[in-house]
Each structure stands twice: as C-alpha cells, then as structure tokens.
Amino acid sequence: MDPQKEISELKDLVKYYEMVIKNMSAPIIPSIVPKTILMPIAGLISSERFELIRSKALQHAGDHRETECVIFDFTGVQSEDIQTFDYNELANELTALNSALKLMGLRPIYVGFNPRFVREIVHAGIQVELEVYQTFRAALKELLDEKKESISSK
C-alpha cells in the first residue's frame, strides 16, 4: 500500500475515533422522571470538556423544549481526573454551566461529587451556588416527591 494513502486513512480513522470519544464524553440519557435528563460525567475534567457538556445540554434543551431538569452525575469522576484542573477554574466552569442552563429555563442538579473535590472547593474558599444531592437516586426521589409521583417497584 502507498505510504501516503495509508497515512491519509489513518488520519481519517483518528478523526473518526475522536468524534466517537467526543460523543461519548457528554451523553444525554432520558430519565424515568418526566422532562428530566441525565448527563453522566466520567473521566478527565477540562475547560474544553465543560464547553462540550454545556453545548450539548443547551442544544438538547433547544431541540426538546419539554425538558425542565438536567441532572449531572459526577460519580464517575475520580480524584486523579481533577488533579490537574485548577479548583477556581472548576468552580467557574460549574457556575457558568449552572447560569447558562438557568437562562434556558432549566433546573440544573448535580450529584456524585467526590469528597476530595468538595474539600478542595471549600478549602479554597470558593462560593458555588448549586443544587446538589449525594446520589442520582436521591435527586430522582426529590423530583418525584415534588411532582407527587412514584415509581412502582414492579
């Protein structure tokens, strides 16, 4: 095979896998609670990643006007995934995400922050106004209680 053609094919393959990774890094999952979506966040956190998360959430809200609530689940983010990220910058990204969603009329809820993340934010004296629950289940229960609905265990 021609080396130039092989290089071109490999570059195309890399672009394809970059697109797959980008799509997987901010998935949107419909919730069992009506008008609510889940965005699980796992792996490395960066400004670019927050921009992608923000863009996908806003695009989804624009395309699905019935959406009222977005739950961001950070359970899959480990301490080592945020070690290289400045906590002030992280707090700013969370605030920007929160503000953007509220401007769209959405209720952002955050769950699953790890203890180190919380400790570093508090230690840095950063003020972040977020609606937070310990687990995804706790957030869903709160939403269901507010709507006076329940999910049967059948």
N, C-alpha and C positions, 0 to 999 in steps of 0.2 A: 504494500500500500504506500502511496505517496505520503511522505512525512508532513507536507503542508496540509493535505486533506485530513490526515489523522489528527493533527493539531487543531484544525478547524472543528472536527467532530467532537474532540474532547472539550473544546471551549463551549460548544453548544450543550454538551452534556452537563458541564459545570453550571451553566446558566439555568438549565432545567432544574437541577438539584437545588440551586439557590432559591428558585421560585417555590419549590416544594417546601423547603425549610421555612421560607417566609410565610407561606400559607399556614403551616402547622404551628408557627410561633405565636399566633393570636387567634385560636379557633373560637367560633361562636356556637354555643350549644343551647338549643331551646330548653327551658326549664319546665318542670311539672307545674310550677306556679304560672298561671296565665300572665301574659305580657311581660315576662321576665326571661332574660337570657343569662347564661353563664359564660365567662371568659376565663378558663383556667390558664394560669401563668406558671410556667416551669422553666428552669434553666437560667442562663445568664441574663442579667438585667442591665440595660444601657439606655441612653437617651434615644437612640435610633429605635430600640425595641418599644419604648413608651410611645414614640411617634406612630409606630405601626399599630399598636394597641388602640391608641386614641383615634387614628384614622379609620380603622376597621369598625370600632364601636359607633362612631359618628355616621359612617356610611350605612351601617346596618340600621341605625335609627332613622336615617333619611329614607331608606328603602322600605322599612317596616314601621310605619308611623304608629302602630298599635303598641310598640314596645314602650314600657314605662320604667323598667328597672334593669340595671346591669349589675351582676354580681361578679366581682373579680376575685378569683381564688388563688392566693399566693402560696398555698400549701406545698406546691412543687418547687418552690424557690428555697434553696439551701443556703446556709451561711456563706459558703465559698462562692456562690453565684453572685453575691453582692459585695464581696470583699474589695473589689477594685473600683466600686462605684462610690462616689462621694455622697455621704448621707444628706448633706444640704441639697445637693442636686437631686437626689432621690425624692426628698420631701417636696422640692419644687415641681418635679415631674408628677407626683401624686396630686398636688394641688392643681396643676394645670389640667390634668385628666379630669379631676373632680369638677372644676369650673366649666370646662368645655361640655361635659355631659349635662350639667345642670342648665346651661344655656340652651341646650336642645330639649329641655323639659324632662330629662331622665333622672332617675334616682340611682346614684352610684352607691354600691355597698361593697365593702372589702372584707375578705375573710382569709384566715390562714397565715397571718404574718408570723414569722418565726421569732422566738424570744430575743435572739441577738439583734435582729432588725429593730425591734421595738426598743430594746435597751439603748442601742446606738442613737436612735432618733431622740429619745428622751434625754440621754446624756448630752447630746449636742444642743439641747435646749430649743429644739425646733418645734414650732406650733403647727400642727396639721389638723384641720377640722374635717374628719372623715366619719362616715357611719361604718362602724367596724363590729364584726362578730367573730367569735373564736373559730367557728366552723361553718361550712356551707350549710349543713343541716340546721344549725341554729338560725342562720339568716332566713332559710326557707320557712322554718317554723314561725318566725316573727312575721313574715309576709303573709303566710296562711292565716295566722291569728288576726292580723289586721283586716284581712278580707273575710274573716269569719268562715273560712273554708277548711276542709281537711282532706287528707289523702287516706283512703282506706288501706289497711294492711293486707288486703286480699291478694 
